[in-house]
Amino acid sequence: MPGVLERTPPQLAADLVQQGVTLTGGGALLHHLDFFLADRLQLPVKVAGDPLAAVVRGTAAILQKLPQPRRLQVLRA
């Protein structure tokens, strides 16, 4: 992962260096992923307290800021 931080916009890179990275979602539950990423990125990495709920709360916050849709389409992979 060399060069990731160098290609990151300066303001975001400063936030990452200061705040670190927080893992959310199902991937955050992978055993020792936080340690692996911290070693590779040379940044502090932590797992959210409830990584699955964090995704739901974040999605809900974004949806609340959108104009009320008349119709919501759900796409399945």
TIVOKOL-494173 format. One record per residue (C-alpha): z, x, y. Coordinates in nm, 2 decimals, m for minus. Each point is the difference from the previous one (the first is absolute). Example, Ala and Ser with C-alpha at 12.3 -4.5 7.8 and 13.67 -1.06 7.14 Angstrom:
% residues 2
+--------+--------+--------+
!      z !      x !      y !
+--------+--------+--------+
!   0.78 !   1.23 !  m0.45 !
!  m0.07 !   0.14 !   0.34 !
+--------+--------+--------+
END
This chain:
% residues 77
+--------+--------+--------+
!      z !      x !      y !
+--------+--------+--------+
!   0.00 !   0.00 !   0.00 !
!  m0.05 !   0.29 !   0.24 !
!  m0.13 !  m0.10 !   0.34 !
!   0.11 !  m0.36 !  m0.01 !
!   0.23 !   0.03 !   0.29 !
!  m0.25 !   0.21 !   0.20 !
!  m0.25 !  m0.29 !  m0.03 !
!   0.25 !  m0.26 !   0.11 !
!   0.00 !  m0.12 !   0.36 !
!   0.26 !   0.19 !   0.21 !
!   0.22 !  m0.29 !   0.08 !
!   0.02 !  m0.12 !  m0.37 !
!   0.05 !   0.36 !  m0.12 !
!   0.29 !   0.04 !   0.24 !
!   0.16 !  m0.32 !  m0.13 !
!  m0.04 !   0.12 !  m0.36 !
!   0.16 !   0.33 !   0.07 !
!   0.29 !  m0.17 !   0.19 !
!   0.05 !  m0.31 !  m0.22 !
!  m0.15 !   0.11 !  m0.33 !
!  m0.19 !  m0.22 !  m0.25 !
!   0.14 !  m0.32 !  m0.15 !
!  m0.15 !  m0.11 !  m0.33 !
!  m0.04 !  m0.37 !  m0.06 !
!  m0.16 !  m0.22 !  m0.27 !
!  m0.02 !   0.05 !  m0.37 !
!  m0.12 !   0.36 !   0.03 !
!   0.33 !   0.09 !   0.17 !
!   0.17 !  m0.08 !  m0.34 !
!  m0.18 !   0.28 !  m0.18 !
!   0.26 !   0.25 !  m0.12 !
!   0.04 !   0.30 !   0.24 !
!  m0.31 !  m0.09 !   0.21 !
!   0.21 !   0.05 !   0.31 !
!   0.09 !   0.35 !  m0.10 !
!  m0.36 !   0.09 !  m0.09 !
!  m0.13 !  m0.12 !   0.33 !
!   0.28 !   0.16 !   0.20 !
!  m0.09 !   0.33 !  m0.17 !
!  m0.37 !  m0.03 !   0.06 !
!   0.02 !  m0.14 !   0.35 !
!   0.29 !   0.21 !   0.12 !
!   0.14 !  m0.32 !   0.16 !
!   0.31 !  m0.21 !  m0.07 !
!  m0.10 !  m0.28 !  m0.24 !
!   0.23 !  m0.29 !  m0.10 !
!  m0.04 !  m0.32 !  m0.20 !
!   0.07 !  m0.33 !   0.18 !
!   0.32 !  m0.17 !  m0.11 !
!  m0.20 !  m0.28 !  m0.16 !
!  m0.36 !   0.12 !  m0.01 !
!  m0.16 !  m0.31 !  m0.13 !
!   0.18 !  m0.23 !   0.25 !
!  m0.10 !   0.24 !   0.28 !
!  m0.37 !  m0.07 !  m0.07 !
!   0.06 !  m0.38 !   0.01 !
!   0.20 !   0.03 !   0.32 !
!  m0.26 !   0.22 !   0.17 !
!  m0.28 !  m0.24 !  m0.11 !
!   0.19 !  m0.30 !   0.13 !
!   0.06 !   0.17 !   0.34 !
!  m0.38 !   0.07 !   0.03 !
!  m0.09 !  m0.35 !  m0.10 !
!   0.24 !  m0.15 !   0.26 !
!  m0.18 !   0.20 !   0.27 !
!  m0.34 !  m0.13 !  m0.09 !
!  m0.14 !  m0.32 !   0.15 !
!   0.07 !  m0.29 !  m0.23 !
!  m0.30 !  m0.02 !  m0.24 !
!  m0.14 !  m0.34 !  m0.08 !
!  m0.09 !   0.13 !  m0.35 !
!   0.13 !   0.29 !  m0.19 !
!  m0.22 !   0.15 !  m0.26 !
!   0.16 !   0.19 !  m0.29 !
!  m0.22 !   0.26 !  m0.17 !
!   0.08 !   0.12 !  m0.35 !
!  m0.10 !   0.34 !  m0.14 !
+--------+--------+--------+
END
